[in-house]
Amino acid sequence: MWVLGKDARRVSAGDAVGHAYRSLRVPSLYYWSTATTSQATQEFLVDHSLSNRRYEVPSHWPTVTDPKATASAAVKFFESVSP
């Protein structure tokens, strides 16, 4: 586990993960909470105009703690990108 943690830290240095996310060639929605998302990530979303939606449940697992709100956000997103 230690090696995995060190690899994850190395790979995610700076904004590398954010830029990888930006390079996706499919529609995407970044679903996040202020309780579990760093200020730097929140600023990255704004600075790069990434499609995102904040959820209010202070949990890392909104699909478990608030499945109805999560499903509603997913449906709205898919409706917005459907032809």
FIGURO-795450 format. One record per residue (C-alpha): residue in one letter; x negated, y negated, z negated. Coordinates in steps of 0.5 Angstrom, whole numbers, plus 500, padded with zeros to 3 digits. Example, Ala and Ser with C-alpha at 12.3 -4.5 7.8 and 13.67 -1.06 7.14 Angstrom:
<nodes>
+---+-----+-----+-----+
: r :  px :  py :  pz :
+---+-----+-----+-----+
: a : 475 : 509 : 484 :
: s : 473 : 502 : 486 :
+---+-----+-----+-----+
</nodes>
This chain:
<nodes>
+---+-----+-----+-----+
: r :  px :  py :  pz :
+---+-----+-----+-----+
: m : 500 : 500 : 500 :
: w : 494 : 495 : 498 :
: v : 492 : 496 : 506 :
: l : 499 : 495 : 508 :
: g : 499 : 489 : 504 :
: k : 492 : 486 : 506 :
: d : 494 : 487 : 514 :
: a : 501 : 484 : 513 :
: r : 497 : 478 : 510 :
: r : 492 : 478 : 516 :
: v : 497 : 478 : 521 :
: s : 502 : 473 : 518 :
: a : 496 : 468 : 517 :
: g : 498 : 461 : 519 :
: d : 504 : 460 : 524 :
: a : 503 : 467 : 528 :
: v : 509 : 470 : 526 :
: g : 513 : 464 : 527 :
: h : 510 : 463 : 534 :
: a : 511 : 471 : 536 :
: y : 518 : 470 : 534 :
: r : 519 : 464 : 538 :
: s : 516 : 468 : 544 :
: l : 522 : 473 : 544 :
: r : 525 : 473 : 551 :
: v : 532 : 474 : 548 :
: p : 537 : 470 : 544 :
: s : 536 : 470 : 537 :
: l : 538 : 467 : 530 :
: y : 534 : 466 : 524 :
: y : 539 : 468 : 518 :
: w : 536 : 465 : 512 :
: s : 537 : 463 : 504 :
: t : 533 : 457 : 501 :
: a : 532 : 462 : 495 :
: t : 528 : 467 : 499 :
: t : 525 : 463 : 505 :
: s : 519 : 458 : 504 :
: q : 519 : 451 : 505 :
: a : 514 : 452 : 511 :
: t : 519 : 457 : 514 :
: q : 525 : 452 : 514 :
: e : 520 : 446 : 517 :
: f : 518 : 451 : 522 :
: l : 525 : 452 : 524 :
: v : 527 : 445 : 525 :
: d : 520 : 443 : 528 :
: h : 521 : 448 : 533 :
: s : 529 : 447 : 534 :
: l : 530 : 455 : 533 :
: s : 537 : 457 : 532 :
: n : 538 : 459 : 525 :
: r : 544 : 459 : 520 :
: r : 543 : 459 : 512 :
: y : 546 : 463 : 508 :
: e : 548 : 461 : 501 :
: v : 547 : 468 : 497 :
: p : 541 : 468 : 493 :
: s : 538 : 475 : 496 :
: h : 534 : 478 : 501 :
: w : 539 : 482 : 503 :
: p : 545 : 479 : 505 :
: t : 548 : 485 : 509 :
: v : 549 : 488 : 502 :
: t : 550 : 482 : 497 :
: d : 555 : 479 : 502 :
: p : 557 : 483 : 508 :
: k : 563 : 479 : 510 :
: a : 559 : 473 : 511 :
: t : 553 : 476 : 514 :
: a : 558 : 480 : 519 :
: s : 562 : 473 : 521 :
: a : 555 : 470 : 522 :
: a : 553 : 475 : 527 :
: v : 560 : 475 : 530 :
: k : 559 : 468 : 531 :
: f : 552 : 468 : 534 :
: f : 554 : 474 : 539 :
: e : 560 : 470 : 541 :
: s : 556 : 464 : 543 :
: v : 551 : 468 : 547 :
: s : 556 : 472 : 551 :
: p : 557 : 471 : 558 :
+---+-----+-----+-----+
</nodes>
